Amino acid sequence: MVTAVEFQKSEIDSIILQSVKKTLSDICHHLSERNPKYNWTGVYVVVGDNLKLVSFQGAATEHVLIPLGEGLCSLAISRNETVNEKDVKSNSEYLACFLNTKAELVVPVRYGDKPIGEIDIDSDEKGAFDRDDEKFVEEIAEKISPLVKLIYDQNEKNPR
Amino acid sequence: MVTAVEFQKSEIDSIILQSVKKTLSDICHHLSERNPKYNWTGVYVVVGDNLKLVSFQGAATEHVLIPLGEGLCSLAISRNETVNEKDVKSNSEYLACFLNTKAELVVPVRYGDKPIGEIDIDSDEKGAFDRDDEKFVEEIAEKISPLVKLIYDQNEKNPR
């Protein structure tokens, strides 16, 4: 007979969640380390009407919960397409995060066709991201989709 | 411009794979620790015509690659249903692994409806597993499905 079933299941949910966050964090770290122009790399997950920061590499940000509708981060979700802003200062939709940031690349993470999260990269260099970066980060977004889906599902079950 | 794209992508595949294996191993460990009758707990993934052991808790086994068709492990895949053998010695389909094993519970891990792997639990106690164990492990199998799918997909791409 199995004992304390509900408790065990919640423990296993927690093992999975912690591990997935750690993996996404390792990937953010990896991307920033390998690509000097990727000064800040983060993964957001859609939670209700917000984007929630789950992992990042770079300076701490106050944008840990972004209401959908604000910033380029939201634009990538509402349009369900990559946003590559070469000069953030020129874009009124940009949500200023770091003073140094000049360019931002936001790539949706999809499950099926539905955007459930995104990879957000800031660069201190104007026009940092070209078509190759877009394509590369889009492929990474596809790779991490099952991981982001796990966080997305757990948040759907236990919204906070 | 992103550099050495293919190399970076393979590194990220490897980060994901290692992390998923570690998570499954933590879960096997957790299941055996919390449930004294679960003397050996392992996760197999379908790779071509074989079942490949990816993570386990308990004694090392020589059954790291089981040709589909052999043992109760294969039966759970071919029937696509839980196999709960209360007395392995009485079942001619049983593939002897440990001398002490008296009962075996094998639960398919599905992606959609397709079995892509399984959780295999051996017990030293005859009739160790009841309907509650089946239900519990079936729920765990559902939880780990996205993780097993990641390993399954990588093996499909790089069969060895």
Interface residues (C-beta under 8 A of the other chain):
Chain A: M1 V2 T3 A4 V5 Q8 K9 E11 I12 D13 I15 I16 S19 V20 K22 T23 D26 I27 H30 L31 R34 N35 D130 D132 D133 F136 V137 E139 I140 K143 I144 P146 L147 K149 L150
Chain B: M1 V2 T3 A4 V5 Q8 K9 E11 I12 D13 I15 I16 S19 V20 K22 T23 D26 I27 H30 L31 R34 N35 D130 D132 D133 F136 V137 E139 I140 K143 I144 P146 L147 K149 L150
